[in-house]
């Protein structure tokens, strides 16, 4: 049985190199999609960006929020609260992005349970 990794509330997360590449590619994708015609084309471009990386189109928002400097889950949730994002959605996204090596824990204390 695998151990569940739990992080302290003060644990910060940042983009990994793989995550930074994904953000750069997303920025290019969005810039190209702006020259298109309509929301459907924009959504198709976002999906085309995410699918080969195992990401959802909405994962771009989380990647941008974690950025290179690092943020806690609470800071990220507070930043995205106006978008209707819940702390649980942030936690779920962080778990998914960690599993895909898109973000990494900033070196510090890790609690294993």
Secondary structure as UniProt FT lines:
FT   STRAND          5..7
FT   TURN            9..10
FT   STRAND          13..15
FT   HELIX           17..33
FT   TURN            34..35
FT   HELIX           39..51
FT   TURN            52..54
FT   TURN            57..58
FT   HELIX           59..66
FT   TURN            67..69
FT   HELIX           73..80
FT   HELIX           81..83
FT   HELIX           87..99
FT   TURN            100..101
FT   STRAND          103..105
FT   STRAND          110..112
//
